[in-house]
Amino acid sequence: MVGVLNDSDSDDELPPGWEERATIDGNVYYVNHFTKGTQWTHPRTGRKKLVEGELPNGWEKCVSDNGKVLFVDHAHRTTTYTDPRLAFATEYREMSQPVRQRFDGSSTALAVLHGRDLRGKVALVTGANTGIGFETARSLALHGCRVVLACRDIEKAQKAARKIEAERENVSCDVLHLDLCSLRQVQIAAESFKQKYKNLHILILNAGVFQLPYSLTEDGYEMTFQVNHLAQFYFTLLLEEPIHHCNNARVVILSSESHRFSSIRIPDDLDPSKLSPPAYKYWKWSAYNDSKLCNVLFAQELARRWRTISVFSCHPGNMVSSNLARQSWFFRLLFAIVRPFTKSLQQAASTSVFCATAPELEGATGIYFNNCYRCDSSRESLDPDLAGTLWSISQELIRNVLKNDKLWYEVAEKR
């Protein structure tokens, strides 16, 4: 696996008198206007760069009568000799060479995607009708990706999809009814998706609940555990076929720094009564923290089992002003008070979008990100025995509900 994002990008600015250009085949070179000389390496970092991928939407590369390469921006009706992809050139590296950090906590999802062309790709985002999920879906769609908004409230999902499509021509969104409170509805949603789409390039598990009063789903499991982990675990397994149809497909699971405060420490802590406790053992904070640890453990085990797929977990931000706190008047008030000091929704969506699309993460997997930056998750989240135990228990809990269902056994036998 390549080393990922362990360096600063602060020294990447060119010195006075220098200019960055690109050859026809995408190699970046540097012009010193004082000495009239050129070189392949960056004058400050000593590294080489490449421009890769498709041109941004609306751009076209042409060759003039005298053989010079021109870049035409049809949207603004301008022409330049400068390759627009220079703005997001990536460093050439050997597999052992680390990649430098390009974004941080202040970056927005749209900035992460600047210049990227995602046409031809299909993404599915759970919980995409509002908050971070909406900005995630919107950012991907505005860069050419066909995005499926998978939500419990289909009317809100349709309204969100139309809002995104109204921003720009040729933006394509679809909606999918996904009720995470019902494993059978999860099954129906997955089958509905597979009937329409053969490929799924990006799966982002964004949906989640927080600070719920004690309640059970129709399957008899505690609500926070099923919505935040169990149902999305099952949904992912059901989508294995369209995910594996794609080259370089990615699964991104939104967790939280709260996973560090989970009370789960060893595999013996992972029993159904701990994960889905009775009312007298239920505590809102513990339920949320445990579910977020489950998210990271799931990502680790999925990365181990699905070796050809890139799997990442991430933290979007602290106390972001989203709809997550809708169940608690206290946290709605608190989130409103701290709103000027926390990330915007666009900034909160940046890390999951980065994990889903960054070219430097190709071939990487099983990594936890915060602020578009690789970081260590908790010691417990990296325990392979803990991850394996959670996987087995999750399968058993689903089997208990769908024990007479043929589709469940087909999925279980594969795993």
PyMOL commands that set and color helices and strands:
alter all, ss='L'
color gray80, all
select helices_A, chain A and resi 84-88+109-112+131-141+154-165+183-196+223-238+240-244+257-261+267-269+272-275+279-281+284-305+323-325+329-341+345-348+350-357+359-361+380-382+384-401+406-414
alter helices_A, ss='H'
color red, helices_A
select strands_A, chain A and resi 18-22+28-32+37-39+49-50+59-63+69-73+78-80+90-91+122-126+146-151+173-177+202-205+250-254+310-315+367-370+373-375
alter strands_A, ss='S'
color yellow, strands_A
deselect
rebuild
show_as cartoon
